[in-house]
Amino acid sequence: MGIIEETFRKIKNLEIQGATNIALASLRALKEFCSKERKKEEIAKAIEILKGSRPTEPLLFNSLNYIERAKEANEVVEFCNKMERIIQQSMKRIVEIGVDLLPEEGVVQTTVSY
């Protein structure tokens, strides 16, 4: 499966972090995997492998659950593209809303936890 295992490994080893980055990396891996003709069973196995990379990540699970509705490999690619757009539009909208909530000279502190 190549790209699927590679993405799984990178997520597991924390080379890919953050809900959005994990979901997008998984969608891109699945698109590349499905760029060749794949059987439904192969796609289902790839999705399960990716879900196992971070079992507690809701955005990953929601994205892949959405993709499972696709019937064929070409549909998977279309669904992945649509889900990527939804995620990117959501991120943009969060920024648009959030910027108005900050004072003009406000400071935002973020933390990273491992």
C-alpha positions as CSV (number, residue, x, y, z in Angstrom):
1,M,0.0,0.0,0.0
2,G,3.0,2.3,0.1
3,I,1.6,5.8,0.6
4,I,-1.0,4.5,3.1
5,E,1.7,2.9,5.4
6,E,4.0,5.8,5.0
7,T,1.3,8.3,6.1
8,F,0.3,5.9,8.9
9,R,3.9,5.8,10.1
10,K,4.4,9.6,9.9
11,I,1.2,10.2,12.0
12,K,2.1,7.5,14.5
13,N,5.7,8.9,14.9
14,L,4.3,12.5,15.3
15,E,6.0,13.7,12.1
16,I,2.5,14.9,11.1
17,Q,0.7,16.6,14.0
18,G,-2.5,18.5,14.5
19,A,-6.0,17.6,13.7
20,T,-6.2,19.4,10.4
21,N,-2.8,18.2,9.2
22,I,-3.6,14.6,10.1
23,A,-6.9,14.7,8.3
24,L,-5.5,16.4,5.2
25,A,-2.5,14.1,5.0
26,S,-4.8,11.1,5.2
27,L,-7.1,12.4,2.5
28,R,-4.1,13.1,0.2
29,A,-2.7,9.7,0.8
30,L,-6.0,8.1,0.1
31,K,-6.4,10.1,-3.1
32,E,-2.9,9.0,-4.3
33,F,-3.7,5.4,-3.4
34,C,-7.0,5.6,-5.4
35,S,-5.3,7.2,-8.4
36,K,-4.9,3.6,-9.6
37,E,-7.8,1.3,-10.0
38,R,-8.6,-0.2,-6.6
39,K,-11.2,-2.7,-5.3
40,K,-13.7,-1.6,-2.7
41,E,-12.0,-4.0,-0.2
42,E,-8.6,-2.4,-0.8
43,I,-10.0,1.0,-0.2
44,A,-11.8,-0.1,3.0
45,K,-8.5,-1.6,4.3
46,A,-6.6,1.6,3.5
47,I,-9.2,3.6,5.4
48,E,-9.0,1.3,8.4
49,I,-5.2,1.6,8.4
50,L,-5.4,5.4,8.4
51,K,-8.0,5.4,11.2
52,G,-5.6,3.4,13.3
53,S,-2.9,6.0,13.0
54,R,-4.6,8.2,15.5
55,P,-7.6,6.5,17.0
56,T,-8.6,9.5,19.1
57,E,-8.7,12.1,16.3
58,P,-12.3,13.1,15.5
59,L,-11.6,15.1,12.4
60,L,-9.7,12.1,10.9
61,F,-12.5,9.8,11.7
62,N,-15.2,12.1,10.4
63,S,-13.3,12.7,7.2
64,L,-12.7,9.0,6.6
65,N,-16.3,8.1,7.6
66,Y,-17.5,10.5,4.9
67,I,-15.1,8.9,2.3
68,E,-16.5,5.5,3.1
69,R,-19.7,6.5,1.3
70,A,-17.9,6.4,-2.0
71,K,-18.5,3.3,-4.1
72,E,-15.5,3.3,-6.4
73,A,-11.9,4.6,-6.5
74,N,-12.7,7.6,-8.7
75,E,-15.5,8.5,-6.3
76,V,-13.1,8.3,-3.4
77,V,-10.9,10.9,-5.1
78,E,-13.9,13.2,-5.6
79,F,-15.0,12.8,-2.0
80,C,-11.5,13.5,-0.8
81,N,-11.3,16.6,-2.8
82,K,-14.7,17.8,-1.4
83,M,-13.6,17.0,2.2
84,E,-10.4,18.9,1.7
85,R,-12.3,21.9,0.5
86,I,-14.7,21.7,3.5
87,I,-11.7,21.6,5.9
88,Q,-10.0,24.5,4.2
89,Q,-13.1,26.6,4.1
90,S,-13.8,25.9,7.7
91,M,-10.3,27.0,8.7
92,K,-10.7,30.2,6.7
93,R,-14.1,30.9,8.4
94,I,-12.7,30.3,11.9
95,V,-10.0,33.0,11.2
96,E,-12.6,35.4,9.8
97,I,-14.7,35.0,12.9
98,G,-11.9,34.8,15.3
99,V,-10.1,38.0,14.2
100,D,-13.1,40.1,15.2
101,L,-13.0,38.6,18.7
102,L,-9.5,39.8,19.5
103,P,-8.7,43.3,20.8
104,E,-6.8,45.4,18.3
105,E,-3.5,45.0,20.1
106,G,-4.4,41.7,21.7
107,V,-2.0,38.8,22.3
108,V,-2.8,35.2,21.5
109,Q,-0.9,32.5,23.4
110,T,-0.9,29.0,22.0
111,T,0.6,25.9,23.5
112,V,1.8,22.6,22.0
113,S,1.5,19.5,24.1
114,Y,3.0,16.1,23.3
